[in-house]
Amino acid sequence: MRILVTGGAGFIGSHLCEALLDAGHTVTIFDDLNDYYEPGEKLANLDAVRARGEYGFLHGDICQPEAVGEAFAVSEPEVVVHLAARAGVRPSLADPLLYEHVNVRGTLMLLEAARKHNTGKFILASSSSVYGASNCVPFSEQETRLLPASPYAATKLAAEKLCYTYSHLYGLSAICLRFFTVFGPRQRPDLAIRKFAESMMAGESIPVFGDGSSARDYTFVHDTVAGIMAAMRIDRPFEIYNLGNSNPVSLSELIRTLEEVLGVTARIRQLPDQPGDVPITFADIRKAGADLGYAPATPFREGLVEMVRWLRSDRAAVVR
C-alpha cells in the first residue's frame, strides 16, 4: 500500500517507517523537521530509515494547505498515519495556542485533504493524556468522562472528535490510537527516561516531581509500532484503541531500574508536583487485543536495556 506518514522523521515515526518498508509498503514521509528538539536527531532517524529502503520525503508543515495538498498529490496515499504533533504536557501550558494550531488545525487540514483525495484510511496518534486524572483504572476506551488536564491533552481529544466527524460525514475510515508513554531507542530528548538516563550517565542530578509514587504505563516502541501496523489492516468506520503495556511503573521504580541497568546511583533533586501531570496512566488493552491482536511483548526492564544500549552507542553520541 501507499502510506503517507506525517512526523515520520520523529521517534515513533522513524520506527514505523522502517517496519512499513520491511513489509513492502510504499512510504512517503511528511515532516517539517522543526526545532522542538535538535533537527539533527531527526536527520539521523531518516538515515536509519533509508538504510532499510527507499522512501519519499516531503519537507512541509501540516498547517499549510499548499504543503498538505502537495503531499497528497505526490504520494496518493491509501492510508495516512498522522503522527505529527506538538508533543508534551508541560510545554503546552507555556504555549497553548501553538498546540491548538498544530494539533487541531493540522489534523483538520489533513482530514480535509484525505476527504478530497478519497483516501481510504486515516490513523491518528492520540494520547493516554485524554483520560486526565481518571479515578477509573485501568483506562478503558468506553470511558466517557474524559477530563484532559492540559492543553496538549485537550488538543488530542479534539483531534479524535474531528476524526469521528469525518468518518460520520464522509465515510472515511478513522482509527484513533491512544499511545501510553512510548520509550525506546531514538526517544525524544525531553522525555523522562532519556533525560534521566543521560543525566545519570553524566553524573548529574535528576529532577523528581512529587514523592515518586506517580506511575506511567511505559510501552516499548516496537510494541506501539506493531499496534499501528495492525490498525492499518482492520476495516472499521471509526474506532479508538489503547496501545499500552498495561503494567504501570512508578517513578521511584523507574529510577531504581535505571540505576540497575546503568550501574550508577541517581542523584535526586526533589521538586513539587507539576501542573498538568496526572497520578497514573494504565491502559486497558483488551479491546486492542481482541480487534487488533495487539499483545505487547517487551517487558519494561528489557526495553530499558535496549534503550540504554542505544544511548551508549557511537551513533547516539553523534546526534546528541
C-alpha positions as CSV (number, residue, x, y, z in Angstrom):
1,M,0.0,0.0,0.0
2,R,0.9,3.6,-0.4
3,I,1.3,5.1,3.1
4,L,1.8,8.8,4.0
5,V,3.4,9.2,7.4
6,T,3.3,12.7,9.0
7,G,6.0,13.2,11.5
8,G,7.9,10.2,10.0
9,A,11.3,11.7,11.0
10,G,10.4,11.5,14.7
11,F,10.9,8.9,17.3
12,I,7.9,6.7,16.7
13,G,7.5,7.7,13.1
14,S,11.0,6.5,12.1
15,H,10.5,3.1,13.7
16,L,7.1,2.8,12.0
17,C,8.6,3.7,8.6
18,E,11.3,1.0,9.0
19,A,8.5,-1.5,9.7
20,L,6.4,-0.3,6.7
21,L,9.4,-0.6,4.4
22,D,10.2,-4.1,5.7
23,A,6.6,-5.1,5.0
24,G,6.9,-3.9,1.3
25,H,4.8,-0.7,1.5
26,T,5.5,2.5,-0.4
27,V,6.3,5.1,2.2
28,T,6.2,8.9,1.9
29,I,7.3,10.9,5.0
30,F,5.9,14.4,5.5
31,D,7.7,16.3,8.2
32,D,8.7,19.9,8.9
33,L,11.8,19.0,10.9
34,N,11.0,21.7,13.4
35,D,13.3,22.7,16.2
36,Y,11.2,21.4,19.2
37,Y,14.3,19.3,19.6
38,E,17.6,19.1,17.7
39,P,16.7,18.6,14.0
40,G,20.0,16.7,13.6
41,E,18.4,13.9,15.6
42,K,15.5,13.7,13.0
43,L,18.0,13.7,10.2
44,A,19.8,10.8,11.8
45,N,16.4,9.0,12.2
46,L,15.8,9.5,8.4
47,D,19.3,8.0,7.7
48,A,18.3,4.9,9.8
49,V,15.1,4.6,7.8
50,R,17.0,5.0,4.5
51,A,19.2,2.0,5.5
52,R,16.0,-0.1,5.4
53,G,14.8,1.0,1.9
54,E,13.9,3.9,-0.3
55,Y,11.1,6.3,0.7
56,G,9.8,9.7,-0.4
57,F,10.4,12.7,1.7
58,L,8.4,16.0,1.7
59,H,9.5,18.9,3.9
60,G,6.4,20.7,4.9
61,D,4.0,22.0,7.6
62,I,0.7,20.2,8.2
63,C,-0.9,23.5,8.9
64,Q,-0.1,24.9,5.4
65,P,-2.7,24.0,2.8
66,E,-0.3,24.2,-0.1
67,A,2.2,21.8,1.5
68,V,-0.6,19.4,2.6
69,G,-2.1,19.4,-0.9
70,E,1.3,18.7,-2.5
71,A,1.9,15.8,0.0
72,F,-1.4,14.1,-1.0
73,A,-0.9,14.8,-4.7
74,V,2.6,13.4,-4.8
75,S,2.0,10.4,-2.5
76,E,-1.6,9.5,-3.5
77,P,-1.9,7.7,-0.1
78,E,-4.2,4.8,0.5
79,V,-3.5,5.2,4.2
80,V,-2.5,8.3,6.3
81,V,-0.7,7.7,9.6
82,H,-0.8,11.0,11.4
83,L,2.0,11.2,13.9
84,A,3.0,14.8,13.5
85,A,2.1,17.0,16.5
86,R,3.3,19.4,19.1
87,A,4.0,17.0,22.0
88,G,4.4,17.3,25.7
89,V,2.1,18.2,28.6
90,R,4.3,20.8,30.3
91,P,5.3,22.8,27.2
92,S,1.6,23.0,26.2
93,L,1.0,25.0,29.3
94,A,3.5,27.6,28.2
95,D,2.2,27.9,24.6
96,P,-1.4,26.6,24.3
97,L,-2.2,28.5,21.2
98,L,0.6,26.8,19.3
99,Y,-0.6,23.4,20.4
100,E,-4.1,24.2,19.3
101,H,-2.9,25.4,15.9
102,V,-0.7,22.4,15.1
103,N,-2.7,19.6,16.8
104,V,-6.2,20.7,15.9
105,R,-5.9,22.8,12.8
106,G,-3.2,20.5,11.4
107,T,-5.3,17.4,11.9
108,L,-8.3,19.1,10.3
109,M,-6.1,20.1,7.3
110,L,-5.1,16.5,6.8
111,L,-8.6,15.1,7.2
112,E,-9.9,17.6,4.7
113,A,-7.2,16.6,2.2
114,A,-8.0,12.9,2.9
115,R,-11.6,13.6,2.0
116,K,-10.7,15.4,-1.2
117,H,-8.3,12.7,-2.3
118,N,-10.6,9.8,-1.4
119,T,-8.0,8.3,1.0
120,G,-9.2,5.1,2.4
121,K,-8.0,5.2,5.9
122,F,-6.8,7.8,8.5
123,I,-4.9,6.7,11.6
124,L,-4.4,9.3,14.3
125,A,-1.8,9.1,17.0
126,S,-3.7,10.2,20.1
127,S,-2.6,10.0,23.7
128,S,-3.4,8.5,27.1
129,S,-3.5,12.1,28.4
130,V,-7.1,12.4,27.1
131,Y,-8.2,10.4,30.1
132,G,-6.9,13.1,32.5
133,A,-6.8,12.3,36.3
134,S,-9.3,9.5,36.0
135,N,-10.3,7.5,39.1
136,C,-11.2,4.6,36.9
137,V,-8.2,2.4,36.2
138,P,-7.2,0.8,34.0
139,F,-8.3,3.4,31.4
140,S,-10.9,2.0,29.1
141,E,-11.9,3.3,25.6
142,Q,-15.5,3.0,26.9
143,E,-14.8,5.8,29.5
144,T,-17.0,8.8,28.6
145,R,-16.0,11.1,31.4
146,L,-12.7,12.4,29.8
147,L,-11.2,15.4,31.7
148,P,-8.0,16.4,29.9
149,A,-5.7,18.1,32.4
150,S,-3.5,20.1,29.9
151,P,-3.9,21.9,26.6
152,Y,-1.9,19.1,24.9
153,A,-4.5,16.6,26.2
154,A,-7.4,18.7,25.1
155,T,-6.0,19.1,21.6
156,K,-5.6,15.4,21.2
157,L,-9.2,14.8,22.3
158,A,-10.3,17.5,19.8
159,A,-8.4,15.7,17.1
160,E,-10.2,12.4,17.9
161,K,-13.6,14.2,17.7
162,L,-12.7,15.6,14.3
163,C,-11.8,12.1,13.1
164,Y,-15.2,10.9,14.2
165,T,-16.9,13.8,12.4
166,Y,-15.1,13.0,9.1
167,S,-15.9,9.3,9.5
168,H,-19.6,10.1,10.1
169,L,-20.0,12.6,7.4
170,Y,-17.7,11.3,4.6
171,G,-17.2,7.6,5.2
172,L,-13.5,8.0,6.0
173,S,-12.3,5.0,8.0
174,A,-10.6,6.7,11.0
175,I,-8.8,4.8,13.8
176,C,-7.6,6.7,16.8
177,L,-4.7,5.1,18.8
178,R,-4.1,6.3,22.3
179,F,-0.4,5.9,23.0
180,F,0.8,5.3,26.5
181,T,4.3,6.7,27.3
182,V,6.3,5.2,24.5
183,F,10.0,4.6,25.1
184,G,13.0,3.0,23.3
185,P,15.9,3.9,21.0
186,R,15.5,7.4,19.4
187,Q,13.2,8.6,22.2
188,R,12.8,12.4,22.2
189,P,15.4,14.1,24.5
190,D,12.7,15.9,26.5
191,L,11.1,12.7,27.8
192,A,11.8,11.4,31.3
193,I,13.5,8.1,30.7
194,R,16.0,9.6,28.3
195,K,16.6,12.8,30.3
196,F,17.1,10.7,33.5
197,A,19.5,8.2,31.8
198,E,21.6,10.9,30.1
199,S,21.9,12.9,33.3
200,M,22.7,9.8,35.4
201,M,25.4,8.8,32.9
202,A,26.9,12.3,33.1
203,G,26.9,12.2,36.9
204,E,24.3,15.0,37.1
205,S,21.2,15.2,39.4
206,I,17.8,14.3,38.1
207,P,14.6,16.3,38.9
208,V,11.9,14.2,40.6
209,F,8.5,15.9,40.7
210,G,6.4,14.8,43.7
211,D,7.0,11.9,46.0
212,G,7.9,9.3,43.3
213,S,4.5,7.5,43.5
214,S,3.2,8.7,40.2
215,A,3.1,5.9,37.6
216,R,3.2,5.6,33.9
217,D,2.3,2.7,31.6
218,Y,5.6,2.7,29.7
219,T,5.3,1.0,26.3
220,F,8.2,-0.1,24.2
221,V,8.3,1.5,20.7
222,H,8.3,-1.8,18.8
223,D,5.0,-2.8,20.5
224,T,3.4,0.5,19.7
225,V,4.5,0.1,16.0
226,A,3.0,-3.4,16.0
227,G,-0.3,-1.8,17.1
228,I,-0.2,0.8,14.4
229,M,0.5,-1.8,11.7
230,A,-2.4,-3.9,13.0
231,A,-4.7,-0.9,12.9
232,M,-3.9,-0.5,9.2
233,R,-5.3,-3.9,8.5
234,I,-8.7,-3.6,10.0
235,D,-11.8,-2.4,8.2
236,R,-13.9,-0.2,10.6
237,P,-15.6,3.1,10.1
238,F,-14.3,4.6,13.4
239,E,-12.6,3.1,16.4
240,I,-10.5,4.1,19.4
241,Y,-7.8,1.8,20.8
242,N,-5.4,2.0,23.7
243,L,-1.9,1.0,22.9
244,G,-0.2,0.5,26.2
245,N,1.7,-2.1,28.2
246,S,-1.0,-2.5,30.9
247,N,1.7,-2.5,33.6
248,P,2.2,0.9,35.2
249,V,5.7,1.6,36.7
250,S,6.1,4.2,39.5
251,L,8.6,7.0,39.1
252,S,10.6,5.5,42.0
253,E,10.7,2.1,40.4
254,L,11.8,3.7,37.1
255,I,14.7,5.3,38.8
256,R,15.7,2.1,40.7
257,T,15.6,0.1,37.4
258,L,17.7,2.7,35.6
259,E,20.2,2.6,38.4
260,E,20.5,-1.2,37.9
261,V,20.7,-1.0,34.1
262,L,23.2,1.9,34.1
263,G,25.2,0.7,37.1
264,V,25.1,4.2,38.7
265,T,23.3,5.7,41.7
266,A,20.9,8.6,40.9
267,R,21.4,11.9,42.5
268,I,17.8,13.2,43.1
269,R,16.6,16.8,43.2
270,Q,13.2,16.8,44.8
271,L,10.6,19.2,43.3
272,P,6.9,19.8,43.8
273,D,4.2,18.2,41.6
274,Q,3.8,19.9,38.3
275,P,0.5,21.4,36.9
276,G,-0.9,19.2,34.2
277,D,0.6,16.0,35.4
278,V,-1.7,13.0,36.4
279,P,-1.0,10.4,39.1
280,I,-1.2,7.4,36.9
281,T,-1.7,6.1,33.3
282,F,-2.8,2.5,33.0
283,A,-4.1,1.0,29.7
284,D,-6.9,-1.5,29.4
285,I,-5.8,-3.2,26.2
286,R,-8.5,-5.9,26.0
287,K,-10.2,-4.2,23.0
288,A,-6.9,-3.8,21.1
289,G,-6.1,-7.4,21.9
290,A,-9.5,-8.6,20.6
291,D,-9.7,-6.5,17.5
292,L,-6.0,-6.0,16.5
293,G,-4.3,-9.0,18.0
294,Y,-2.3,-6.4,20.0
295,A,-0.1,-8.1,22.6
296,P,2.9,-6.1,23.9
297,A,5.9,-8.3,24.1
298,T,8.7,-6.3,25.6
299,P,9.0,-6.2,29.4
300,F,9.9,-2.8,30.9
301,R,13.4,-3.7,32.0
302,E,14.2,-5.4,28.7
303,G,13.2,-2.3,26.9
304,L,15.3,-0.1,29.2
305,V,18.3,-2.3,28.4
306,E,17.8,-1.9,24.7
307,M,17.4,1.9,25.1
308,V,20.5,2.3,27.2
309,R,22.5,0.3,24.7
310,W,21.4,2.8,22.0
311,L,22.3,5.8,24.3
312,R,25.8,4.4,24.8
313,S,26.3,3.6,21.1
314,D,28.5,5.8,18.9
315,R,25.6,6.7,16.7
316,A,23.6,8.1,19.6
317,A,26.6,10.1,20.7
318,V,26.8,11.7,17.2
319,V,23.2,13.0,17.3
320,R,23.4,14.4,20.9
